[in-house]
Amino acid sequence: MGSTWGNAIKIFIFGESHGAGIGVVIDGFPSGVPYDEAFVLREMERRAPGRNKQSTQRKEADKPVIQSGIYNGKTTGTPICALIQNTNQHSNDYAALAAQPRPGHADYTGMVRYHGCNDPRGGGHFSGRLTAPLVFAGALCKLWLKTQGVTVGSHIQSIAQIQDMPFDDVDVPVSQLETLRNADYPVNNPRALDAMLAAIEEAREAQDSVGGVIECAAVGLPAGIGSPMLDTVESRLSSILFAVPAVKGVEFGAGFAFAALRGSHANDTLYQDGDTVKTETNNNGGINGGITNGMPLIVRVCIKPTPSISAVQQTLNIQTGKVEPLSIHGRHDPCIVTRAAPVVEAACAVALADLLREANGYA
Ligand SMILES: Cc1cc2nc3c(=O)[nH]c(=O)nc-3n(C[C@H](O)[C@H](O)[C@H](O)COP(=O)(O)O)c2cc1C
């Protein structure tokens, strides 16, 4: 399997990039949550292709059509199903890939795993398009999390070598997360954005692609959510973050930078602030022993360069058994990072809603 995720809130994602449509079923979602359609559509739009020069020209409305689970403007508590039609397929762009799997993509592994029966058009079930239903599920989870005082948001930490200003990990204001959510490109330092866009443009002109890092924060989480050892908050978040195609690394708090720190600098000193226990630093990214400590949860996600590039590459022709040149046609982002930010937020929102519901006794 591999299409179902979650304990208390389960999501089931289905579809192929060039099939009739894609969608999601969400089971275990709380009843009575007002369905804010404008909010959900804005989340879908943030991920949708064709919104700017940096993005693929595959233009699709990505409008979720609700089949069940929402009635009189509120969630019913029974399974929510949303369908998104595919309307802008160019399947001929992919005809050559049946014989020549794209390097870095899932054409070869998908073919082996499904004994050649997979739908390869547009990457089939492995396409970035399958993140649209995840964004829908994440938008609903964000709506419920909001009622619990939890906000999830993100910014582009880097593209290629260019860095944005990181979050202040001990104090991430909700207003900052909302400003980022409404921006065309979520960055804290607008000057970094110009350099990022230039790097994307340079990659496009070179018929190449670039990757980057998304930093995501969740604020308002109570201390005490999650479990130790085999079911930690880190493992639950990582497991759904790695569901996002092109994610190749996940780190919490100081992450890999811990390796160069001494304990005296790495440890976060606890103190009392009114009714709340806080830490002076937040190197542990809001998690100790797999359990939230009440500080902002900070996770960074590495997105690799788009595998489909228009520069000629060498790859195996599985019909001739020879390595031959491959030219990839079709519409591909020279950088996925800008579109992946809302997807990373959605994955975090689904995981945190699931963990919170479970902590409330609903598993
Ligand atoms: C929002 C989004 C859009 C994507 N668009 C493309 C694309 O246009 N072309 C492409 O080759 N890969 C794209 N990808 C990445 C591939 O789907 C992914 O690299 C591929 O399925 C292989 O999986 P892996 O990189 O996780 O190993 C996209 C990923 C995301 C999250």
Ligand as a Chemical Component Dictionary entry (heavy atoms), coordinates in Angstrom:
data_LIG
# 
_chem_comp.id                   LIG 
_chem_comp.type                 NON-POLYMER 
_chem_comp.pdbx_formal_charge   0 
_chem_comp.three_letter_code    LIG 
# 
loop_
_chem_comp_atom.comp_id 
_chem_comp_atom.atom_id 
_chem_comp_atom.alt_atom_id 
_chem_comp_atom.type_symbol 
_chem_comp_atom.charge 
_chem_comp_atom.model_Cartn_x 
_chem_comp_atom.model_Cartn_y 
_chem_comp_atom.model_Cartn_z 
_chem_comp_atom.pdbx_ordinal 
LIG C1  C1  C 0 4.662  20.645 -6.317  1  
LIG C2  C2  C 0 5.583  19.710 -7.046  2  
LIG C3  C3  C 0 5.733  19.825 -8.426  3  
LIG C4  C4  C 0 6.595  18.992 -9.126  4  
LIG N1  N1  N 0 6.742  19.185 -10.465 5  
LIG C5  C5  C 0 7.631  18.422 -11.147 6  
LIG C6  C6  C 0 7.861  18.665 -12.533 7  
LIG O1  O1  O 0 7.278  19.567 -13.143 8  
LIG N2  N2  N 0 8.741  17.862 -13.179 9  
LIG C7  C7  C 0 9.429  16.856 -12.534 10 
LIG O2  O2  O 0 10.226 16.179 -13.133 11 
LIG N3  N3  N 0 9.246  16.646 -11.217 12 
LIG C8  C8  C 0 8.366  17.388 -10.505 13 
LIG N4  N4  N 0 8.187  17.151 -9.163  14 
LIG C9  C9  C 0 9.030  16.136 -8.488  15 
LIG C10 C10 C 0 8.760  14.706 -8.889  16 
LIG O3  O3  O 0 7.384  14.400 -8.760  17 
LIG C11 C11 C 0 9.628  13.749 -8.066  18 
LIG O4  O4  O 0 10.967 14.150 -8.105  19 
LIG C12 C12 C 0 9.517  12.319 -8.594  20 
LIG O5  O5  O 0 8.224  11.814 -8.317  21 
LIG C13 C13 C 0 10.523 11.359 -7.957  22 
LIG O6  O6  O 0 10.370 11.296 -6.569  23 
LIG P1  P1  P 0 11.564 11.645 -5.580  24 
LIG O7  O7  O 0 12.229 12.880 -6.106  25 
LIG O8  O8  O 0 10.875 11.897 -4.254  26 
LIG O9  O9  O 0 12.480 10.483 -5.535  27 
LIG C14 C14 C 0 7.316  17.971 -8.437  28 
LIG C15 C15 C 0 7.153  17.835 -7.062  29 
LIG C16 C16 C 0 6.313  18.706 -6.359  30 
LIG C17 C17 C 0 6.180  18.589 -4.854  31 
# 
loop_
_chem_comp_bond.comp_id 
_chem_comp_bond.atom_id_1 
_chem_comp_bond.atom_id_2 
_chem_comp_bond.value_order 
_chem_comp_bond.pdbx_ordinal 
LIG C1  C2  SING 1  
LIG C2  C3  SING 2  
LIG C2  C16 DOUB 3  
LIG C3  C4  DOUB 4  
LIG C4  N1  SING 5  
LIG C4  C14 SING 6  
LIG N1  C5  DOUB 7  
LIG C5  C6  SING 8  
LIG C5  C8  SING 9  
LIG C6  O1  DOUB 10 
LIG C6  N2  SING 11 
LIG N2  C7  SING 12 
LIG C7  O2  DOUB 13 
LIG C7  N3  SING 14 
LIG N3  C8  DOUB 15 
LIG C8  N4  SING 16 
LIG N4  C9  SING 17 
LIG N4  C14 SING 18 
LIG C9  C10 SING 19 
LIG C10 O3  SING 20 
LIG C10 C11 SING 21 
LIG C11 O4  SING 22 
LIG C11 C12 SING 23 
LIG C12 O5  SING 24 
LIG C12 C13 SING 25 
LIG C13 O6  SING 26 
LIG O6  P1  SING 27 
LIG P1  O7  DOUB 28 
LIG P1  O8  SING 29 
LIG P1  O9  SING 30 
LIG C14 C15 DOUB 31 
LIG C15 C16 SING 32 
LIG C16 C17 SING 33 
# 
